Amino acid sequence: MPYSVILHIAGETAILGEVEELPKPADNILVVSNPRQRDGKDLHYINNNVVKVIWPIAKVNFIEVLQDAEDEKIIGFVRE
């Protein structure tokens, strides 16, 4: 199950993308699919036809993991 994440890279704007699995403590790289700006626009320093980017973990300040829309449907307010 891919995770939607927001990457905060040192010296760059935040990047929205998907990762297959969250990084482990021993990982050195992070593979991000469909990288884009938060508003969905292309990143100016990546070609338009790129579908995956590999970033070194050392450049990542922190990662935000976004909630899936499917999770919201499964867990919700139930009234009996």
N, C-alpha and C positions, 0 to 999 in steps of 0.2 A: 504494500500500500504506500503510494508516494505521499510525502508530507509537503504541504505548502509552507514555505519559509520566507522570512525577510532577513537578508544578510546585511549586516552593517560592516562594510569594508573600510579600513583606515584610509581617510582622505578622499572617499568617493561617496556618492549618494546611495541611499539604501536600495537594495536589489531584491525584487520579488522573483521567486522561482520554485521549482519542485525538486526534492531529493528523494531517492528511493529509501534511504535509511538515514537516521540521525547519526552524526559523527560519534565515534567512540573515543575514549581518552588517548588511545595510541595512534589514531589517524593523523596523517600529515596533510592530506588533501580533502577537498570537498567537491563532489561532482554535482553540478546544478543544471537541471534541464529547464529549457524555456526561460532564460534570464531576461528580465525586463525591469523597467522602472515601476514604482508603485502604481502609477496611473496607467500602466499597460503600454507605454511608449517604448520604443527600442532604445537600447543603451548606445550612446554615440561612439563608444570605443570598441564595440563588437559588431561584426558584419551581420547583415540582415538574415543570412541563411544559416547562421549558427544555431544549433539546437541544444548543445551541451557545452558547459564551460567547467574547467577544473581550476579551483582556487586553492592556494596554500592556506592551511588553517592559521598560519602565523599572521596573515593579513586580515583575518576576520576578527573584529572587535567582539561582536556577539551575534547570536542567531535568535530570531523570534519564530516560534512555531505557531502557525495559524490553525484555528479550529476548522474542521471540515463541516460543510453544510449538512452532510449525512449524519454526523454526530449530533448536530442540533435537533434533527428529526427524531433520532433514537432516544435521546435524553431530553425530556421536557417536562413541563408542568402537567401533572395528571390530577384531575378532580374526580372524586368518586361520589 
